[in-house]
Amino acid sequence: MLVAIDRVRSIVGRMPISLERSRIPAVGPLRELPERGQVDHNLRQPPVDRAVPEVGEEWAELARLTHEDAELLGREARGRRFLRTRRLSRDINGQFVEVRGKACSTPTGSACTCIRAVTPVA
């Protein structure tokens, strides 16, 4: 089982700049994360007992936003291109730690993050 963490990041007082969808193994206390939520919303620190990524692969491409992603980002989907990245991370033993997909624009300024949803994934 995986835990899904979907994040919308925005510049303070402005429209969202990125949508990040992470999937991490639901092990130990992470199994209960969808019920209790991530209390401190501190995204610089991993959730409790989460394995630490040691190595990873990342892919980047220009892609069109899906209708759902465009709605979450407050943009029109038709014709809108964003930088889409995907990353697969593993721990020091080569075990899966996280898969993350991100759609983002390239603005400047201070950013803030809102965790949109934390849900279990079968």
C-alpha positions as CSV (number, residue, x, y, z in Angstrom):
1,M,0.0,0.0,0.0
2,L,1.1,3.6,-0.7
3,V,0.2,6.9,0.8
4,A,-0.6,9.7,-1.7
5,I,0.5,13.2,-0.7
6,D,-0.7,15.9,-3.2
7,R,0.7,19.4,-2.7
8,V,-0.1,22.7,-4.4
9,R,2.7,25.3,-4.0
10,S,2.1,29.0,-4.6
11,I,3.9,32.3,-4.3
12,V,2.5,34.1,-1.2
13,G,-0.6,36.1,-2.2
14,R,-0.5,34.8,-5.8
15,M,-1.7,31.9,-7.9
16,P,-0.3,28.4,-7.6
17,I,3.0,27.7,-9.3
18,S,3.2,23.9,-9.0
19,L,1.3,20.7,-8.2
20,E,3.3,17.8,-6.7
21,R,1.9,14.3,-6.4
22,S,4.1,12.0,-4.2
23,R,3.5,8.3,-3.5
24,I,5.4,6.8,-0.6
25,P,5.2,3.3,1.0
26,A,2.7,3.1,3.9
27,V,4.9,1.6,6.5
28,G,4.9,2.1,10.3
29,P,3.3,5.4,11.4
30,L,3.0,6.4,7.7
31,R,0.1,3.9,7.4
32,E,-2.0,6.2,9.6
33,L,-1.0,9.5,7.9
34,P,-4.2,9.7,5.8
35,E,-6.3,9.6,9.1
36,R,-4.2,11.9,11.2
37,G,-2.7,14.2,8.5
38,Q,0.7,15.8,8.5
39,V,0.5,17.9,11.6
40,D,3.3,20.4,11.1
41,H,3.1,20.7,7.2
42,N,6.9,21.0,7.3
43,L,7.8,19.7,3.9
44,R,11.6,20.2,4.3
45,Q,11.6,17.3,6.8
46,P,10.3,13.9,5.8
47,P,7.2,12.5,7.7
48,V,8.0,10.4,10.8
49,D,9.8,7.1,10.1
50,R,10.0,7.7,6.3
51,A,12.9,6.1,4.6
52,V,15.5,8.7,3.4
53,P,16.2,8.7,-0.4
54,E,19.8,7.9,-1.3
55,V,19.6,7.7,-5.1
56,G,17.1,8.5,-7.7
57,E,16.2,9.0,-11.3
58,E,14.4,12.0,-12.7
59,W,12.8,12.8,-16.0
60,A,11.7,16.2,-17.3
61,E,9.6,17.2,-20.3
62,L,7.2,19.9,-21.5
63,A,3.7,18.7,-21.3
64,R,0.1,20.0,-21.5
65,L,-1.8,20.2,-18.3
66,T,-4.6,17.8,-17.7
67,H,-8.0,19.4,-17.0
68,E,-7.8,18.4,-13.3
69,D,-4.2,19.8,-12.8
70,A,-5.2,23.0,-14.6
71,E,-8.1,23.5,-12.3
72,L,-6.0,22.9,-9.2
73,L,-3.4,25.4,-10.6
74,G,-6.1,28.0,-11.5
75,R,-5.2,27.9,-15.2
76,E,-6.9,27.0,-18.5
77,A,-5.8,23.5,-19.7
78,R,-6.2,24.1,-23.4
79,G,-2.8,24.7,-25.0
80,R,-1.1,25.5,-21.6
81,R,2.4,23.9,-21.4
82,F,4.2,23.3,-18.1
83,L,7.4,21.7,-17.1
84,R,6.5,18.2,-16.0
85,T,9.0,16.2,-13.9
86,R,8.9,12.7,-12.5
87,R,11.3,11.2,-10.0
88,L,11.8,7.7,-8.6
89,S,13.8,7.6,-5.4
90,R,15.4,4.6,-3.6
91,D,17.1,4.2,-0.2
92,I,20.6,3.0,0.4
93,N,19.5,-0.6,0.0
94,G,17.8,0.0,-3.4
95,Q,14.3,-0.2,-1.9
96,F,11.6,2.1,-3.3
97,V,11.1,5.2,-1.2
98,E,9.0,7.6,-3.3
99,V,7.7,8.3,-6.8
100,R,6.9,12.0,-7.4
101,G,5.3,13.8,-10.3
102,K,5.3,17.6,-10.6
103,A,3.8,20.2,-12.9
104,C,5.3,23.7,-12.5
105,S,5.8,27.1,-14.0
106,T,8.9,29.2,-13.5
107,P,8.1,32.3,-11.5
108,T,10.3,34.1,-8.9
109,G,9.5,35.1,-5.3
110,S,8.7,33.5,-2.0
111,A,6.7,30.3,-2.2
112,C,4.3,28.7,0.3
113,T,2.9,25.2,0.2
114,C,-0.6,23.8,0.9
115,I,-1.0,20.1,1.3
116,R,-4.2,19.4,-0.7
117,A,-4.7,15.7,0.2
118,V,-3.2,12.8,2.0
119,T,-4.9,9.6,1.0
120,P,-4.2,5.9,1.0
121,V,-3.5,4.2,-2.4
122,A,-4.1,0.5,-2.8
